[in-house]
Amino acid sequence: MTSNRHGWRAWPGVIYLLSVTTFVTSAVVLYWPTPEFAFLSDQSPVSWLSSAQLWALALLAFRLGMERVLSFGMSVWLGLAMVGLACDEQFMLHEQWKYGCAAWWSACRIEWVTELPMMLVGGLGLLTLLTLHRAMPLRPARILMWSGFAVGVMALALDLSGWGGALSRYEEGLEVVAEALFAAALLGLPTGPQSQVHSL
């Protein structure tokens, strides 16, 4: 379970996913009988976990670049992207754009323009994973990455469409799961100077 002939290490990702699951489950129990409040506000525990995960992913990406597991270019791109998402999570940047840009740009009267930042997140995320998929020979990492992307698309759809009803209250939980799956993919990559899986 810990490794195979490709150097995949399952245990870091498994431990991490279990830790995230335990945190979210504990938040639900502590907020019962109104578990949605563990997810809804920007001061909620699940929202905090999302921000913390994104900062941790940024540091992990930079470390993998230093260890030559990821190329310098991909490491910097992933690290900066995670920092950007963490700042958005903490300071509600895309919400400020969505509800405030109409005051200074007339194009924001068109609904899809107000959702442009989130559409860019989905599009750039897809392009990034396509690049990683082509260069990464480790099948478990690919499965975890694309699983995380699928969950992230669900969260993005809930955010953009608003059709989720009661489920939309748990959108933050979907984001946390997507981030955790991607973290598990990176944590399982073999380390060391001979373990480069991507060059850009």
Backbone bond lengths (Angstrom), bond angles and torsions (degrees), N, CA, C in turn:
res aa  C-N    CA-C-N  psi(-1)  N-CA   C-N-CA  omega(-1)  CA-C   N-CA-C  phi
1 M - - - 1.449 - - 1.524 112.29 -
2 T 1.318 115.53 -23.82 1.461 118.57 -175.29 1.515 113.02 -83.26
3 S 1.342 117.67 -26.64 1.455 118.22 -177.96 1.515 109.82 -160.83
4 N 1.334 116.14 169.41 1.454 122.06 172.62 1.513 108.07 -144.58
5 R 1.333 115.58 -170.31 1.467 118.00 -173.87 1.530 112.11 -67.37
6 H 1.345 117.69 -17.02 1.456 120.35 177.37 1.518 112.37 -88.59
7 G 1.347 117.79 -3.62 1.441 120.23 179.83 1.512 114.03 88.62
8 W 1.331 117.96 8.65 1.462 120.39 -179.15 1.524 110.42 -68.49
9 R 1.321 116.16 134.04 1.465 122.06 178.44 1.523 108.24 -113.90
10 A 1.325 116.67 110.14 1.466 120.37 -175.37 1.517 112.81 -80.23
11 W 1.337 117.09 -32.42 1.470 118.58 -168.72 1.525 114.94 -63.40
12 P 1.338 122.09 -36.90 1.480 117.97 179.51 1.526 111.80 -62.29
13 G 1.334 116.47 -43.20 1.449 120.05 179.97 1.514 112.59 -66.46
14 V 1.337 116.49 -40.21 1.462 120.62 179.47 1.525 110.18 -62.69
15 I 1.330 116.76 -46.72 1.468 120.70 179.22 1.522 110.48 -61.45
16 Y 1.331 115.88 -41.08 1.464 119.11 -178.94 1.529 111.15 -65.84
17 L 1.323 117.19 -45.56 1.468 120.33 179.69 1.522 111.45 -62.55
18 L 1.328 116.81 -39.16 1.463 120.22 177.17 1.526 111.01 -64.47
19 S 1.325 116.94 -38.00 1.460 120.97 179.43 1.528 111.03 -65.19
20 V 1.327 116.42 -44.20 1.462 120.50 178.74 1.527 110.43 -64.49
21 T 1.332 116.28 -43.28 1.463 120.32 178.38 1.526 111.41 -60.27
22 T 1.324 115.99 -42.50 1.465 120.58 178.91 1.520 111.02 -63.15
23 F 1.322 117.31 -42.15 1.467 121.56 -179.78 1.523 110.42 -62.37
24 V 1.333 117.22 -49.59 1.462 120.83 -176.93 1.525 110.46 -65.93
25 T 1.337 116.70 -41.65 1.464 120.36 178.63 1.531 110.81 -62.03
26 S 1.322 116.27 -42.26 1.467 120.52 178.29 1.516 111.29 -62.50
27 A 1.340 116.68 -39.77 1.461 120.19 178.59 1.522 110.90 -63.22
28 V 1.332 116.14 -42.07 1.468 120.13 178.67 1.525 110.52 -61.81
29 V 1.325 116.60 -45.22 1.471 120.80 -178.82 1.527 110.45 -63.86
30 L 1.326 117.19 -44.30 1.463 120.95 -177.23 1.529 112.41 -67.36
31 Y 1.325 117.25 -28.59 1.458 120.80 -179.67 1.533 112.86 -94.09
32 W 1.319 117.32 -0.89 1.455 120.61 179.81 1.527 110.11 -61.65
33 P 1.338 120.91 138.84 1.469 129.33 14.68 1.527 114.24 -95.13
34 T 1.309 118.50 16.18 1.469 121.11 176.64 1.536 108.63 -120.91
35 P 1.343 117.38 66.35 1.472 120.29 -173.32 1.513 113.95 -62.60
36 E 1.344 117.52 -21.50 1.462 118.55 -179.20 1.521 112.53 -62.66
37 F 1.337 118.08 -23.34 1.458 120.39 179.94 1.539 112.17 -71.50
38 A 1.326 116.79 -13.68 1.466 120.03 173.59 1.522 111.06 -75.27
39 F 1.365 116.51 -11.68 1.456 121.66 -175.88 1.524 113.65 -118.11
40 L 1.323 118.13 -24.62 1.458 120.76 -163.85 1.519 115.21 -74.65
41 S 1.309 118.51 -55.59 1.464 120.40 -169.84 1.520 111.13 -83.21
42 D 1.313 114.06 163.50 1.469 119.20 178.01 1.517 111.90 -75.00
43 Q 1.332 117.12 -7.68 1.458 121.45 173.98 1.531 111.44 -101.51
44 S 1.316 117.51 7.65 1.461 121.26 -177.88 1.527 110.47 -73.46
45 P 1.346 117.71 157.19 1.468 119.88 -179.88 1.523 113.33 -63.23
46 V 1.319 117.65 -35.26 1.462 119.68 -179.36 1.525 110.69 -71.00
47 S 1.326 116.71 -36.57 1.461 119.76 175.27 1.528 110.48 -64.07
48 W 1.323 116.90 -40.82 1.468 120.32 176.17 1.517 110.65 -60.28
49 L 1.336 116.62 -43.54 1.459 120.25 -179.38 1.520 111.27 -62.57
50 S 1.325 116.83 -39.01 1.462 119.92 178.20 1.521 111.17 -60.53
51 S 1.322 116.49 -46.62 1.466 120.46 178.91 1.525 111.14 -62.63
52 A 1.337 116.49 -43.74 1.470 120.61 179.85 1.525 111.15 -62.98
53 Q 1.329 116.38 -40.92 1.466 119.57 179.26 1.521 111.70 -62.47
54 L 1.313 116.35 -41.14 1.465 119.86 -178.25 1.533 111.20 -64.78
55 W 1.345 116.72 -40.74 1.462 118.93 176.00 1.531 110.66 -64.91
56 A 1.338 116.74 -39.96 1.463 120.17 178.39 1.530 110.90 -65.04
57 L 1.326 117.08 -38.59 1.464 120.61 177.60 1.528 111.28 -63.96
58 A 1.322 116.60 -37.63 1.464 119.77 177.18 1.527 110.60 -61.26
59 L 1.326 116.41 -47.89 1.465 120.48 179.05 1.526 111.32 -62.73
60 L 1.345 116.35 -39.85 1.462 120.26 179.18 1.518 111.05 -63.93
61 A 1.328 116.70 -41.57 1.460 120.27 179.24 1.526 110.84 -62.20
62 F 1.335 117.35 -44.39 1.465 120.31 178.85 1.535 110.79 -63.71
63 R 1.337 116.06 -39.15 1.464 119.01 180.00 1.533 110.95 -65.84
64 L 1.321 117.01 -42.33 1.464 119.83 179.10 1.517 111.31 -63.64
65 G 1.331 116.82 -30.68 1.454 119.61 174.81 1.515 111.60 -69.29
66 M 1.334 117.20 -41.91 1.458 121.09 178.73 1.524 111.38 -64.32
67 E 1.344 117.05 -32.55 1.464 120.84 179.64 1.526 112.34 -88.19
68 R 1.327 117.08 3.36 1.462 124.10 177.81 1.527 113.01 65.62
69 V 1.307 116.26 21.48 1.464 119.67 172.48 1.521 108.63 -76.14
70 L 1.319 116.63 -41.40 1.460 123.13 170.29 1.523 107.98 -109.44
71 S 1.318 115.61 152.22 1.457 118.92 175.84 1.516 110.52 -67.22
72 F 1.309 116.18 162.88 1.462 121.07 179.65 1.527 110.76 -58.15
73 G 1.345 116.44 -45.48 1.461 120.32 -177.71 1.513 112.80 -62.91
74 M 1.340 116.38 -46.98 1.458 119.71 -179.45 1.520 111.02 -67.76
75 S 1.323 116.75 -37.75 1.460 120.75 178.33 1.527 111.36 -60.84
76 V 1.324 116.76 -47.50 1.464 120.91 -179.60 1.528 110.45 -65.25
77 W 1.335 116.55 -43.18 1.467 120.08 -179.73 1.528 111.25 -61.15
78 L 1.331 116.59 -49.33 1.461 120.01 179.52 1.528 111.63 -62.24
79 G 1.337 115.70 -43.73 1.456 119.59 -179.16 1.518 112.20 -61.10
80 L 1.333 116.61 -47.40 1.461 120.30 -179.40 1.528 111.28 -67.71
81 A 1.332 116.39 -37.02 1.468 119.85 177.85 1.523 110.62 -62.47
82 M 1.336 117.09 -42.97 1.460 120.04 179.22 1.530 111.73 -66.80
83 V 1.336 117.12 -37.75 1.465 120.31 176.23 1.530 109.83 -62.33
84 G 1.334 116.05 -43.12 1.460 119.80 178.53 1.518 112.46 -60.75
85 L 1.344 116.17 -44.29 1.462 120.28 178.87 1.523 111.41 -66.15
86 A 1.337 116.56 -36.51 1.468 120.07 178.26 1.524 110.72 -65.14
87 C 1.328 116.88 -41.65 1.471 120.10 177.59 1.523 110.59 -64.95
88 D 1.327 116.49 -39.14 1.456 119.33 177.28 1.523 110.79 -62.69
89 E 1.323 116.26 -41.88 1.463 120.64 179.46 1.520 111.17 -63.47
90 Q 1.305 116.34 -40.90 1.462 120.46 -175.22 1.521 112.65 -78.15
91 F 1.340 116.71 -39.41 1.461 120.63 -172.40 1.528 113.28 -109.00
92 M 1.341 116.88 6.78 1.470 122.41 175.70 1.532 111.28 54.48
93 L 1.329 116.45 47.42 1.463 120.36 -174.39 1.524 112.14 -65.23
94 H 1.337 116.66 -44.15 1.471 116.77 -177.76 1.523 111.84 -71.71
95 E 1.346 117.11 -27.54 1.461 119.11 174.39 1.531 110.65 -67.87
96 Q 1.336 116.30 -38.75 1.457 119.23 177.41 1.525 111.10 -63.50
97 W 1.339 115.57 -39.45 1.466 119.70 175.73 1.525 110.49 -63.56
98 K 1.319 116.23 -47.77 1.467 121.51 -174.73 1.524 112.09 -59.72
99 Y 1.335 115.97 -43.25 1.462 119.17 -173.73 1.527 113.93 -100.46
100 G 1.343 117.06 -6.61 1.451 118.55 -176.35 1.517 116.13 -119.38
101 C 1.343 117.94 -16.96 1.466 118.75 -171.99 1.527 112.19 -69.55
102 A 1.336 118.32 -23.23 1.462 120.23 -179.85 1.516 112.03 -63.45
103 A 1.330 116.32 -21.35 1.463 120.13 -179.28 1.521 112.56 -72.04
104 W 1.348 116.88 -21.17 1.465 118.34 -178.17 1.527 113.92 -129.93
105 W 1.343 117.13 -1.19 1.472 119.19 177.34 1.516 108.14 -143.59
106 S 1.310 116.41 116.56 1.460 121.00 -174.17 1.518 112.93 -64.54
107 A 1.344 117.20 -24.84 1.466 120.28 -179.67 1.521 111.91 -63.44
108 C 1.327 117.09 -21.37 1.461 120.75 -179.40 1.519 112.63 -71.09
109 R 1.339 116.75 -4.23 1.452 118.58 172.61 1.524 111.11 -71.51
110 I 1.323 115.83 -17.30 1.468 120.90 174.60 1.527 107.35 -85.04
111 E 1.319 116.05 127.28 1.467 119.96 -169.69 1.518 112.89 -59.95
112 W 1.349 118.44 -41.61 1.454 118.90 -174.95 1.530 112.10 -67.58
113 V 1.336 116.78 -24.40 1.471 120.01 178.13 1.525 110.16 -67.26
114 T 1.331 116.93 -36.01 1.468 119.54 179.07 1.521 111.36 -67.97
115 E 1.330 116.91 -21.35 1.462 121.06 179.73 1.530 112.35 -97.87
116 L 1.324 116.18 6.91 1.468 120.59 -175.76 1.531 113.82 -55.85
117 P 1.345 120.59 -43.56 1.468 118.90 179.75 1.522 113.28 -57.90
118 M 1.332 117.55 -42.99 1.464 119.85 -179.33 1.519 111.67 -70.33
119 M 1.332 116.71 -33.93 1.467 119.78 175.69 1.529 110.50 -64.98
120 L 1.327 116.25 -37.56 1.467 120.41 177.52 1.525 111.17 -66.36
121 V 1.340 116.55 -38.20 1.464 120.25 177.56 1.522 110.12 -58.83
122 G 1.333 116.97 -46.67 1.453 120.37 179.62 1.518 112.54 -65.14
123 G 1.330 116.74 -43.94 1.465 120.21 -178.68 1.518 113.21 -66.97
124 L 1.335 116.76 -46.00 1.459 120.39 179.21 1.524 111.12 -68.41
125 G 1.346 117.10 -34.66 1.457 119.89 175.64 1.513 111.62 -61.94
126 L 1.332 116.80 -42.53 1.466 120.72 178.27 1.526 111.38 -62.47
127 L 1.336 117.14 -46.06 1.468 120.60 179.20 1.526 111.52 -61.74
128 T 1.329 116.55 -39.42 1.463 120.61 179.10 1.514 111.27 -63.48
129 L 1.331 116.62 -45.27 1.464 119.41 -178.89 1.515 111.79 -68.99
130 L 1.325 118.10 -34.22 1.467 120.14 175.81 1.526 110.54 -61.88
131 T 1.334 116.06 -39.01 1.467 120.04 177.89 1.528 110.76 -66.25
132 L 1.324 116.68 -45.83 1.464 120.62 179.07 1.525 111.56 -64.93
133 H 1.316 117.07 -38.74 1.467 120.59 -178.16 1.522 111.10 -61.40
134 R 1.316 116.63 -43.99 1.463 120.23 -177.72 1.521 111.84 -64.30
135 A 1.319 117.12 -33.10 1.461 120.48 -173.09 1.519 113.61 -97.56
136 M 1.336 117.65 -12.72 1.455 120.47 -174.74 1.530 110.73 -102.44
137 P 1.332 118.29 113.87 1.463 120.79 -176.33 1.526 113.75 -82.06
138 L 1.320 118.36 -2.93 1.457 121.44 -173.86 1.526 110.75 -87.11
139 R 1.325 116.39 109.62 1.464 121.30 -175.30 1.524 113.14 -61.97
140 P 1.342 120.12 -42.16 1.466 118.72 178.60 1.526 112.90 -58.81
141 A 1.331 116.55 -38.19 1.460 119.91 178.85 1.520 110.51 -65.18
142 R 1.322 116.07 -40.82 1.468 119.76 178.50 1.522 110.82 -62.03
143 I 1.319 116.83 -43.99 1.471 120.79 -179.05 1.526 110.34 -61.70
144 L 1.332 116.37 -45.88 1.461 119.88 -179.73 1.532 111.70 -65.14
145 M 1.327 116.42 -41.63 1.460 120.05 179.84 1.514 111.56 -61.09
146 W 1.334 116.49 -48.85 1.461 119.53 -177.19 1.516 111.84 -72.23
147 S 1.323 117.58 -29.33 1.469 120.02 173.54 1.524 110.04 -64.58
148 G 1.336 115.56 -43.77 1.456 119.74 176.87 1.522 111.79 -61.77
149 F 1.329 116.37 -40.16 1.467 119.58 178.84 1.522 110.86 -64.60
150 A 1.338 117.15 -41.44 1.466 120.63 179.52 1.527 111.10 -61.01
151 V 1.332 116.13 -43.67 1.464 119.92 178.17 1.528 110.24 -65.83
152 G 1.334 116.53 -39.57 1.461 120.58 177.75 1.521 112.44 -62.79
153 V 1.332 116.76 -37.90 1.465 120.29 177.03 1.526 110.39 -64.09
154 M 1.327 116.95 -38.43 1.464 120.36 175.93 1.526 110.90 -59.93
155 A 1.340 116.00 -45.56 1.466 119.91 179.01 1.528 110.71 -63.49
156 L 1.340 116.01 -40.94 1.461 120.66 179.87 1.527 110.65 -64.84
157 A 1.333 116.77 -40.32 1.463 120.62 178.82 1.525 111.13 -63.11
158 L 1.327 116.42 -40.80 1.461 119.85 177.66 1.527 110.64 -63.43
159 D 1.323 116.44 -40.32 1.462 121.13 -178.28 1.521 111.29 -68.12
160 L 1.341 116.94 -40.97 1.461 120.70 -175.09 1.518 113.25 -80.38
161 S 1.330 116.43 -35.24 1.466 119.37 -172.34 1.516 113.82 -94.13
162 G 1.346 115.92 -35.16 1.454 119.27 -176.58 1.510 113.99 70.60
163 W 1.365 116.89 13.30 1.467 119.58 -177.13 1.518 112.86 -88.78
164 G 1.304 118.68 0.77 1.455 120.25 -172.11 1.518 115.50 -76.68
165 G 1.343 117.07 -10.46 1.452 119.17 -178.95 1.516 111.57 60.01
166 A 1.333 115.64 -129.64 1.470 120.68 -178.91 1.521 111.70 -62.54
167 L 1.355 116.69 -29.96 1.462 120.20 -179.18 1.525 111.57 -64.06
168 S 1.326 117.04 -29.62 1.461 120.02 -178.21 1.524 111.93 -63.31
169 R 1.333 117.18 -19.92 1.461 120.40 177.42 1.530 111.63 -66.82
170 Y 1.327 116.12 -20.31 1.464 120.95 -176.28 1.531 111.92 -106.97
171 E 1.331 116.12 18.52 1.463 120.61 -179.98 1.522 111.76 -56.36
172 E 1.332 116.81 -39.27 1.464 120.78 -179.77 1.524 110.95 -61.23
173 G 1.324 116.24 -34.51 1.458 119.80 177.38 1.517 111.96 -64.68
174 L 1.330 117.20 -39.15 1.462 120.54 177.00 1.523 110.87 -63.91
175 E 1.332 116.36 -39.26 1.467 119.68 178.07 1.527 110.75 -62.61
176 V 1.323 116.30 -41.80 1.462 120.74 179.36 1.528 110.69 -63.12
177 V 1.326 117.22 -41.66 1.470 120.76 178.79 1.526 110.25 -64.02
178 A 1.335 117.20 -43.68 1.466 120.81 179.05 1.527 111.23 -60.20
179 E 1.322 116.33 -44.95 1.469 120.74 179.13 1.524 111.23 -64.52
180 A 1.331 116.50 -39.24 1.468 120.38 -178.90 1.521 111.14 -66.84
181 L 1.319 117.74 -39.27 1.462 120.98 178.77 1.528 110.73 -65.05
182 F 1.327 116.90 -40.91 1.461 119.93 178.20 1.524 110.71 -66.97
183 A 1.341 116.47 -39.57 1.463 119.94 176.60 1.520 111.06 -61.68
184 A 1.337 116.75 -41.42 1.465 120.63 178.76 1.525 111.05 -62.35
185 A 1.328 116.52 -36.94 1.463 120.16 177.33 1.525 111.31 -62.67
186 L 1.323 117.31 -44.81 1.463 120.74 -179.42 1.524 112.06 -71.24
187 L 1.334 116.70 -36.26 1.465 120.17 -179.13 1.516 112.33 -66.18
188 G 1.313 117.90 -25.69 1.464 120.52 -178.55 1.518 115.02 -85.25
189 L 1.343 116.86 -6.54 1.464 119.36 -178.06 1.521 110.73 -68.21
190 P 1.334 117.07 141.58 1.471 119.88 177.47 1.521 110.39 -66.39
191 T 1.310 116.31 143.25 1.459 121.42 -178.05 1.516 110.24 -108.21
192 G 1.327 114.83 167.16 1.456 120.48 179.78 1.496 111.38 114.24
193 P 1.315 118.33 159.88 1.458 122.32 -174.49 1.515 114.40 -65.58
194 Q 1.354 118.27 -17.96 1.455 120.89 -179.66 1.523 112.37 -97.64
195 S 1.340 117.47 10.36 1.446 120.97 -170.34 1.525 113.23 -109.75
196 Q 1.332 117.78 23.80 1.447 119.43 -178.14 1.521 110.40 -64.07
197 V 1.335 116.65 128.98 1.454 121.09 -179.02 1.513 111.77 -111.64
198 H 1.315 117.45 -5.20 1.458 118.24 -177.05 1.517 110.07 -153.44
199 S 1.291 115.65 138.65 1.473 120.19 171.74 1.511 108.57 -129.89
200 L 1.309 116.11 136.92 1.466 120.70 -175.41 1.517 109.19 -133.68
